[in-house]
């Protein structure tokens, strides 16, 4: 099932993608373990409030936060 992203999601994704590329050293470990299709749970140990957007811009999938 393909999900559509809204304009706000698209702009936010690109903003944080550029921001993290310029000011932070973003590292993604074991990216090959995340399937391209289907559900996946990403359990992160948040150290700051910027962590959820950083996780969201590290993948091309649409993220649904709980």
Gaussian input, Z-matrix of N, CA and C with variables (Angstrom, degrees):
# hf/3-21g

backbone

0 1
 N
 C     1     B1
 C     2     B2     1     A1
 N     3     B3     2     A2     1     D1
 C     4     B4     3     A3     2     D2
 C     5     B5     4     A4     3     D3
 N     6     B6     5     A5     4     D4
 C     7     B7     6     A6     5     D5
 C     8     B8     7     A7     6     D6
 N     9     B9     8     A8     7     D7
 C    10    B10     9     A9     8     D8
 C    11    B11    10    A10     9     D9
 N    12    B12    11    A11    10    D10
 C    13    B13    12    A12    11    D11
 C    14    B14    13    A13    12    D12
 N    15    B15    14    A14    13    D13
 C    16    B16    15    A15    14    D14
 C    17    B17    16    A16    15    D15
 N    18    B18    17    A17    16    D16
 C    19    B19    18    A18    17    D17
 C    20    B20    19    A19    18    D18
 N    21    B21    20    A20    19    D19
 C    22    B22    21    A21    20    D20
 C    23    B23    22    A22    21    D21
 N    24    B24    23    A23    22    D22
 C    25    B25    24    A24    23    D23
 C    26    B26    25    A25    24    D24
 N    27    B27    26    A26    25    D25
 C    28    B28    27    A27    26    D26
 C    29    B29    28    A28    27    D27
 N    30    B30    29    A29    28    D28
 C    31    B31    30    A30    29    D29
 C    32    B32    31    A31    30    D30
 N    33    B33    32    A32    31    D31
 C    34    B34    33    A33    32    D32
 C    35    B35    34    A34    33    D33
 N    36    B36    35    A35    34    D34
 C    37    B37    36    A36    35    D35
 C    38    B38    37    A37    36    D36
 N    39    B39    38    A38    37    D37
 C    40    B40    39    A39    38    D38
 C    41    B41    40    A40    39    D39
 N    42    B42    41    A41    40    D40
 C    43    B43    42    A42    41    D41
 C    44    B44    43    A43    42    D42
 N    45    B45    44    A44    43    D43
 C    46    B46    45    A45    44    D44
 C    47    B47    46    A46    45    D45
 N    48    B48    47    A47    46    D46
 C    49    B49    48    A48    47    D47
 C    50    B50    49    A49    48    D48
 N    51    B51    50    A50    49    D49
 C    52    B52    51    A51    50    D50
 C    53    B53    52    A52    51    D51
 N    54    B54    53    A53    52    D52
 C    55    B55    54    A54    53    D53
 C    56    B56    55    A55    54    D54
 N    57    B57    56    A56    55    D55
 C    58    B58    57    A57    56    D56
 C    59    B59    58    A58    57    D57
 N    60    B60    59    A59    58    D58
 C    61    B61    60    A60    59    D59
 C    62    B62    61    A61    60    D60
 N    63    B63    62    A62    61    D61
 C    64    B64    63    A63    62    D62
 C    65    B65    64    A64    63    D63
 N    66    B66    65    A65    64    D64
 C    67    B67    66    A66    65    D65
 C    68    B68    67    A67    66    D66
 N    69    B69    68    A68    67    D67
 C    70    B70    69    A69    68    D68
 C    71    B71    70    A70    69    D69
 N    72    B72    71    A71    70    D70
 C    73    B73    72    A72    71    D71
 C    74    B74    73    A73    72    D72
 N    75    B75    74    A74    73    D73
 C    76    B76    75    A75    74    D74
 C    77    B77    76    A76    75    D75
 N    78    B78    77    A77    76    D76
 C    79    B79    78    A78    77    D77
 C    80    B80    79    A79    78    D78
 N    81    B81    80    A80    79    D79
 C    82    B82    81    A81    80    D80
 C    83    B83    82    A82    81    D81
 N    84    B84    83    A83    82    D82
 C    85    B85    84    A84    83    D83
 C    86    B86    85    A85    84    D84
 N    87    B87    86    A86    85    D85
 C    88    B88    87    A87    86    D86
 C    89    B89    88    A88    87    D87
 N    90    B90    89    A89    88    D88
 C    91    B91    90    A90    89    D89
 C    92    B92    91    A91    90    D90
 N    93    B93    92    A92    91    D91
 C    94    B94    93    A93    92    D92
 C    95    B95    94    A94    93    D93
 N    96    B96    95    A95    94    D94
 C    97    B97    96    A96    95    D95
 C    98    B98    97    A97    96    D96
 N    99    B99    98    A98    97    D97
 C   100   B100    99    A99    98    D98
 C   101   B101   100   A100    99    D99
 N   102   B102   101   A101   100   D100
 C   103   B103   102   A102   101   D101
 C   104   B104   103   A103   102   D102
 N   105   B105   104   A104   103   D103
 C   106   B106   105   A105   104   D104
 C   107   B107   106   A106   105   D105
 N   108   B108   107   A107   106   D106
 C   109   B109   108   A108   107   D107
 C   110   B110   109   A109   108   D108
 N   111   B111   110   A110   109   D109
 C   112   B112   111   A111   110   D110
 C   113   B113   112   A112   111   D111
 N   114   B114   113   A113   112   D112
 C   115   B115   114   A114   113   D113
 C   116   B116   115   A115   114   D114
 N   117   B117   116   A116   115   D115
 C   118   B118   117   A117   116   D116
 C   119   B119   118   A118   117   D117
 N   120   B120   119   A119   118   D118
 C   121   B121   120   A120   119   D119
 C   122   B122   121   A121   120   D120
 N   123   B123   122   A122   121   D121
 C   124   B124   123   A123   122   D122
 C   125   B125   124   A124   123   D123
 N   126   B126   125   A125   124   D124
 C   127   B127   126   A126   125   D125
 C   128   B128   127   A127   126   D126
 N   129   B129   128   A128   127   D127
 C   130   B130   129   A129   128   D128
 C   131   B131   130   A130   129   D129
 N   132   B132   131   A131   130   D130
 C   133   B133   132   A132   131   D131
 C   134   B134   133   A133   132   D132
 N   135   B135   134   A134   133   D133
 C   136   B136   135   A135   134   D134
 C   137   B137   136   A136   135   D135
 N   138   B138   137   A137   136   D136
 C   139   B139   138   A138   137   D137
 C   140   B140   139   A139   138   D138
 N   141   B141   140   A140   139   D139
 C   142   B142   141   A141   140   D140
 C   143   B143   142   A142   141   D141
 N   144   B144   143   A143   142   D142
 C   145   B145   144   A144   143   D143
 C   146   B146   145   A145   144   D144
 N   147   B147   146   A146   145   D145
 C   148   B148   147   A147   146   D146
 C   149   B149   148   A148   147   D147
 N   150   B150   149   A149   148   D148
 C   151   B151   150   A150   149   D149
 C   152   B152   151   A151   150   D150
 N   153   B153   152   A152   151   D151
 C   154   B154   153   A153   152   D152
 C   155   B155   154   A154   153   D153
 N   156   B156   155   A155   154   D154
 C   157   B157   156   A156   155   D155
 C   158   B158   157   A157   156   D156
 N   159   B159   158   A158   157   D157
 C   160   B160   159   A159   158   D158
 C   161   B161   160   A160   159   D159
 N   162   B162   161   A161   160   D160
 C   163   B163   162   A162   161   D161
 C   164   B164   163   A163   162   D162
 N   165   B165   164   A164   163   D163
 C   166   B166   165   A165   164   D164
 C   167   B167   166   A166   165   D165
 N   168   B168   167   A167   166   D166
 C   169   B169   168   A168   167   D167
 C   170   B170   169   A169   168   D168
 N   171   B171   170   A170   169   D169
 C   172   B172   171   A171   170   D170
 C   173   B173   172   A172   171   D171
 N   174   B174   173   A173   172   D172
 C   175   B175   174   A174   173   D173
 C   176   B176   175   A175   174   D174
 N   177   B177   176   A176   175   D175
 C   178   B178   177   A177   176   D176
 C   179   B179   178   A178   177   D177
 N   180   B180   179   A179   178   D178
 C   181   B181   180   A180   179   D179
 C   182   B182   181   A181   180   D180
 N   183   B183   182   A182   181   D181
 C   184   B184   183   A183   182   D182
 C   185   B185   184   A184   183   D183
 N   186   B186   185   A185   184   D184
 C   187   B187   186   A186   185   D185
 C   188   B188   187   A187   186   D186
 N   189   B189   188   A188   187   D187
 C   190   B190   189   A189   188   D188
 C   191   B191   190   A190   189   D189
 N   192   B192   191   A191   190   D190
 C   193   B193   192   A192   191   D191
 C   194   B194   193   A193   192   D192
 N   195   B195   194   A194   193   D193
 C   196   B196   195   A195   194   D194
 C   197   B197   196   A196   195   D195

   B1=1.4540
   B2=1.5264
   B3=1.2987
   B4=1.4570
   B5=1.5233
   B6=1.3201
   B7=1.4584
   B8=1.5144
   B9=1.3005
   B10=1.4605
   B11=1.5106
   B12=1.2926
   B13=1.4638
   B14=1.5177
   B15=1.3152
   B16=1.4480
   B17=1.5226
   B18=1.3097
   B19=1.4586
   B20=1.5236
   B21=1.3381
   B22=1.4652
   B23=1.5188
   B24=1.3293
   B25=1.4636
   B26=1.5234
   B27=1.3239
   B28=1.4632
   B29=1.5275
   B30=1.3283
   B31=1.4678
   B32=1.5238
   B33=1.3314
   B34=1.4619
   B35=1.5134
   B36=1.3338
   B37=1.4660
   B38=1.5229
   B39=1.3326
   B40=1.4650
   B41=1.5220
   B42=1.3351
   B43=1.4626
   B44=1.5228
   B45=1.3388
   B46=1.4587
   B47=1.5181
   B48=1.3138
   B49=1.4719
   B50=1.5302
   B51=1.3252
   B52=1.4701
   B53=1.5261
   B54=1.3358
   B55=1.4664
   B56=1.5237
   B57=1.3250
   B58=1.4641
   B59=1.5167
   B60=1.3162
   B61=1.4594
   B62=1.5173
   B63=1.3297
   B64=1.4624
   B65=1.5250
   B66=1.3217
   B67=1.4570
   B68=1.5304
   B69=1.3079
   B70=1.4676
   B71=1.5225
   B72=1.2982
   B73=1.4574
   B74=1.5229
   B75=1.3001
   B76=1.4626
   B77=1.5288
   B78=1.3181
   B79=1.4554
   B80=1.5218
   B81=1.3104
   B82=1.4567
   B83=1.5244
   B84=1.3186
   B85=1.4600
   B86=1.5243
   B87=1.3108
   B88=1.4723
   B89=1.5244
   B90=1.3066
   B91=1.4666
   B92=1.5277
   B93=1.3177
   B94=1.4661
   B95=1.5271
   B96=1.3144
   B97=1.4609
   B98=1.5257
   B99=1.3095
   B100=1.4665
   B101=1.5248
   B102=1.3427
   B103=1.4665
   B104=1.5272
   B105=1.3185
   B106=1.4690
   B107=1.5283
   B108=1.3142
   B109=1.4662
   B110=1.5160
   B111=1.3254
   B112=1.4538
   B113=1.5153
   B114=1.2950
   B115=1.4560
   B116=1.5164
   B117=1.2979
   B118=1.4616
   B119=1.5250
   B120=1.3151
   B121=1.4609
   B122=1.5169
   B123=1.3086
   B124=1.4588
   B125=1.5231
   B126=1.3137
   B127=1.4637
   B128=1.5208
   B129=1.3210
   B130=1.4620
   B131=1.5203
   B132=1.2986
   B133=1.4524
   B134=1.5314
   B135=1.3245
   B136=1.4639
   B137=1.5210
   B138=1.3181
   B139=1.4582
   B140=1.5233
   B141=1.3466
   B142=1.4623
   B143=1.5286
   B144=1.3203
   B145=1.4615
   B146=1.5220
   B147=1.3003
   B148=1.4618
   B149=1.5287
   B150=1.3199
   B151=1.4634
   B152=1.5332
   B153=1.3384
   B154=1.4673
   B155=1.5357
   B156=1.3505
   B157=1.4636
   B158=1.5300
   B159=1.3237
   B160=1.4655
   B161=1.5204
   B162=1.3184
   B163=1.4638
   B164=1.5231
   B165=1.3201
   B166=1.4611
   B167=1.5112
   B168=1.3229
   B169=1.4649
   B170=1.5200
   B171=1.3135
   B172=1.4592
   B173=1.5213
   B174=1.3125
   B175=1.4555
   B176=1.5222
   B177=1.2971
   B178=1.4645
   B179=1.5320
   B180=1.3237
   B181=1.4548
   B182=1.5237
   B183=1.3184
   B184=1.4627
   B185=1.5224
   B186=1.3323
   B187=1.4583
   B188=1.5277
   B189=1.3253
   B190=1.4617
   B191=1.5184
   B192=1.3219
   B193=1.4637
   B194=1.5167
   B195=1.3201
   B196=1.4701
   B197=1.5016
   A1=108.74
   A2=116.24
   A3=121.40
   A4=109.24
   A5=115.62
   A6=120.11
   A7=109.37
   A8=116.19
   A9=120.97
   A10=109.08
   A11=114.99
   A12=121.33
   A13=108.46
   A14=115.35
   A15=119.69
   A16=111.03
   A17=116.48
   A18=121.80
   A19=111.27
   A20=117.96
   A21=121.17
   A22=112.07
   A23=116.81
   A24=120.97
   A25=109.61
   A26=116.46
   A27=121.78
   A28=111.46
   A29=117.37
   A30=120.83
   A31=111.56
   A32=116.82
   A33=120.11
   A34=112.08
   A35=117.24
   A36=121.66
   A37=110.34
   A38=116.92
   A39=120.03
   A40=111.94
   A41=118.01
   A42=120.47
   A43=110.71
   A44=117.52
   A45=120.39
   A46=111.91
   A47=117.75
   A48=120.78
   A49=109.74
   A50=117.29
   A51=121.53
   A52=110.46
   A53=117.20
   A54=122.19
   A55=111.48
   A56=116.21
   A57=119.05
   A58=111.80
   A59=117.17
   A60=119.53
   A61=112.40
   A62=117.00
   A63=120.69
   A64=113.31
   A65=117.65
   A66=121.19
   A67=115.75
   A68=117.73
   A69=120.34
   A70=109.79
   A71=115.21
   A72=120.16
   A73=107.35
   A74=115.49
   A75=121.56
   A76=108.98
   A77=117.08
   A78=122.08
   A79=108.93
   A80=115.72
   A81=121.61
   A82=107.01
   A83=116.29
   A84=121.62
   A85=109.90
   A86=116.57
   A87=123.55
   A88=112.77
   A89=116.67
   A90=120.87
   A91=111.84
   A92=117.21
   A93=120.93
   A94=112.23
   A95=118.52
   A96=121.92
   A97=112.96
   A98=117.50
   A99=121.65
   A100=107.84
   A101=118.18
   A102=120.10
   A103=111.55
   A104=115.93
   A105=120.53
   A106=111.49
   A107=117.84
   A108=122.84
   A109=109.45
   A110=115.60
   A111=120.46
   A112=111.94
   A113=114.60
   A114=120.70
   A115=113.02
   A116=114.83
   A117=121.91
   A118=107.54
   A119=116.64
   A120=121.74
   A121=108.06
   A122=116.38
   A123=122.12
   A124=106.52
   A125=116.47
   A126=122.01
   A127=107.66
   A128=116.47
   A129=121.15
   A130=110.59
   A131=115.93
   A132=122.87
   A133=106.61
   A134=116.45
   A135=120.54
   A136=110.95
   A137=115.39
   A138=121.14
   A139=111.77
   A140=116.90
   A141=120.70
   A142=109.02
   A143=116.19
   A144=121.03
   A145=112.90
   A146=118.27
   A147=120.66
   A148=111.84
   A149=118.00
   A150=121.06
   A151=114.00
   A152=121.36
   A153=119.07
   A154=113.79
   A155=120.17
   A156=117.82
   A157=112.94
   A158=117.33
   A159=119.88
   A160=111.02
   A161=116.71
   A162=120.16
   A163=109.93
   A164=116.67
   A165=120.40
   A166=113.89
   A167=117.88
   A168=119.54
   A169=111.98
   A170=117.88
   A171=121.05
   A172=112.35
   A173=117.36
   A174=121.37
   A175=109.40
   A176=116.55
   A177=120.55
   A178=111.65
   A179=117.13
   A180=121.13
   A181=110.25
   A182=116.04
   A183=120.87
   A184=107.66
   A185=116.43
   A186=122.06
   A187=109.22
   A188=116.73
   A189=123.03
   A190=106.66
   A191=117.04
   A192=121.86
   A193=110.94
   A194=116.41
   A195=122.23
   A196=109.16
   D1=125.76
   D2=179.54
   D3=-93.61
   D4=130.85
   D5=178.83
   D6=-105.40
   D7=144.24
   D8=178.18
   D9=-95.92
   D10=140.79
   D11=176.57
   D12=-99.03
   D13=142.09
   D14=176.39
   D15=-79.60
   D16=172.18
   D17=-179.31
   D18=-62.31
   D19=-40.21
   D20=179.17
   D21=-62.59
   D22=-42.17
   D23=178.41
   D24=-63.91
   D25=-44.92
   D26=-179.46
   D27=-61.35
   D28=-47.65
   D29=-179.71
   D30=-66.28
   D31=-42.32
   D32=177.34
   D33=-63.35
   D34=-40.19
   D35=179.24
   D36=-61.17
   D37=-47.39
   D38=-179.95
   D39=-67.73
   D40=-39.35
   D41=178.74
   D42=-59.51
   D43=-51.32
   D44=-178.84
   D45=-69.09
   D46=-30.71
   D47=176.76
   D48=-63.39
   D49=-45.72
   D50=178.78
   D51=-69.81
   D52=-45.04
   D53=-179.90
   D54=-57.41
   D55=-47.79
   D56=-178.83
   D57=-70.16
   D58=-29.10
   D59=177.11
   D60=-70.25
   D61=-30.76
   D62=-177.93
   D63=-87.99
   D64=-38.19
   D65=-169.58
   D66=-113.11
   D67=-13.03
   D68=-176.80
   D69=-133.34
   D70=151.33
   D71=174.70
   D72=-94.94
   D73=98.29
   D74=-177.44
   D75=-85.56
   D76=130.04
   D77=177.57
   D78=-126.17
   D79=134.94
   D80=176.50
   D81=-117.41
   D82=121.97
   D83=-179.76
   D84=-103.95
   D85=139.93
   D86=175.40
   D87=57.27
   D88=40.49
   D89=179.91
   D90=-60.67
   D91=-29.38
   D92=-179.23
   D93=-68.00
   D94=-14.42
   D95=179.22
   D96=-83.41
   D97=-11.13
   D98=178.97
   D99=-90.82
   D100=117.42
   D101=-178.89
   D102=-67.52
   D103=149.37
   D104=179.17
   D105=-72.21
   D106=-28.90
   D107=-179.17
   D108=-126.21
   D109=157.44
   D110=177.83
   D111=88.66
   D112=179.27
   D113=-176.45
   D114=-81.69
   D115=152.95
   D116=176.39
   D117=-153.09
   D118=144.70
   D119=176.40
   D120=-111.55
   D121=124.96
   D122=176.12
   D123=-109.42
   D124=111.88
   D125=179.32
   D126=-103.09
   D127=110.75
   D128=-175.44
   D129=-112.54
   D130=145.82
   D131=173.93
   D132=-91.36
   D133=98.07
   D134=-174.27
   D135=-74.36
   D136=122.32
   D137=177.06
   D138=-97.32
   D139=-17.64
   D140=178.51
   D141=-154.40
   D142=174.48
   D143=-179.50
   D144=-75.39
   D145=-11.95
   D146=179.56
   D147=-85.87
   D148=-9.68
   D149=-177.72
   D150=-59.96
   D151=-46.00
   D152=179.22
   D153=-58.34
   D154=-45.76
   D155=175.84
   D156=-64.32
   D157=-33.79
   D158=177.82
   D159=-64.33
   D160=-40.56
   D161=177.37
   D162=-66.66
   D163=-41.19
   D164=-179.85
   D165=-62.80
   D166=-36.62
   D167=-178.67
   D168=-86.37
   D169=-2.87
   D170=178.89
   D171=-87.65
   D172=-5.64
   D173=178.97
   D174=-132.09
   D175=154.36
   D176=177.51
   D177=-91.13
   D178=-0.56
   D179=178.12
   D180=-83.33
   D181=155.05
   D182=174.86
   D183=-75.57
   D184=128.46
   D185=-178.00
   D186=-100.42
   D187=134.16
   D188=173.19
   D189=-112.78
   D190=114.89
   D191=-175.91
   D192=-89.43
   D193=144.25
   D194=175.74
   D195=-107.76

